């Protein structure tokens, strides 16, 4: 069997740390399993891909000054334009 640690078969642990050790062992097992998949990519690669997709979908062209005006006084820019 594969040992994902920190827990292993037959380990004796205190009940106060058991939950955390089970969680860490499960996370390690999940990471080990994901690396065996053909289409596996690291979490930061997936995050980068998703952020770029959001940028492509929702990007709006504006000047830096327009952006700051909308951030710091979003209602004032609407009323000034009316």
URRA-V614830 format. One record per residue. N is the residue number from 1. PHI is phi in radians with two decimals (* if undefined). PSI is psi in radians with two decimals (none if undefined). OMEGA is omega in whole degrees, -180 to 180 (* if undefined). Layout:
{{N PHI PSI OMEGA} {N PHI PSI OMEGA}}
//
This chain:
{{1 * 2.74 180} {2 -1.57 2.39 178} {3 -1.76 2.02 -180} {4 -1.64 -0.24 178} {5 0.96 2.83 1} {6 -1.34 -0.27 177} {7 -1.43 2.64 176} {8 -2.57 2.87 -177} {9 -1.04 2.19 178} {10 1.56 0.03 -179} {11 -1.19 2.46 176} {12 -1.89 2.09 -177} {13 -2.31 2.73 178} {14 -1.25 2.49 -177} {15 -1.13 -0.38 -179} {16 -1.32 -0.36 179} {17 -1.92 -0.06 -176} {18 -1.03 -0.81 -177} {19 -1.04 -0.80 -180} {20 -1.14 -0.69 179} {21 -1.18 -0.65 176} {22 -1.12 -0.77 180} {23 -1.07 -0.83 -179} {24 -1.12 -0.70 178} {25 -1.12 -0.71 178} {26 -1.13 -0.72 178} {27 -1.10 -0.78 179} {28 -1.08 -0.72 179} {29 -1.13 -0.72 178} {30 -1.09 -0.77 179} {31 -1.10 -0.73 180} {32 -1.12 -0.70 180} {33 -1.16 -0.76 -178} {34 -1.10 -0.57 -179} {35 -1.21 -0.30 179} {36 -1.50 -0.19 -179} {37 -1.34 2.57 -179} {38 -1.13 -0.70 -176} {39 -1.69 0.42 -177} {40 -1.17 2.38 169} {41 -2.42 2.66 -178} {42 -1.16 2.76 -177} {43 -1.04 -0.63 -179} {44 -1.27 -0.52 175} {45 -1.20 -0.73 178} {46 -1.14 -0.75 178} {47 -1.07 -0.74 179} {48 -1.07 -0.77 179} {49 -1.09 -0.76 -179} {50 -1.17 -0.75 179} {51 -1.09 -0.75 178} {52 -1.10 -0.65 178} {53 -1.12 -0.74 178} {54 -1.11 -0.74 179} {55 -1.08 -0.81 180} {56 -1.07 -0.68 -175} {57 -1.33 -0.65 -169} {58 -2.02 0.16 -177} {59 -1.24 2.39 176} {60 -2.18 2.31 180} {61 -1.31 2.25 175} {62 -2.84 2.88 177} {63 -1.42 2.86 178} {64 -1.08 -0.69 180} {65 -1.12 -0.74 177} {66 -1.08 -0.74 179} {67 -1.04 -0.85 180} {68 -1.08 -0.68 179} {69 -1.09 -0.71 180} {70 -1.24 -0.56 180} {71 -1.27 -0.81 -173} {72 -1.57 -0.37 176} {73 -2.61 1.26 -175} {74 -1.11 -0.56 -178} {75 -1.42 -0.53 -180} {76 -1.15 -0.67 -180} {77 -1.19 -0.56 178} {78 -1.24 -0.74 -177} {79 -1.28 -0.53 178} {80 -1.21 -0.51 -178} {81 -1.39 -0.28 -176} {82 -1.44 none *}}
//
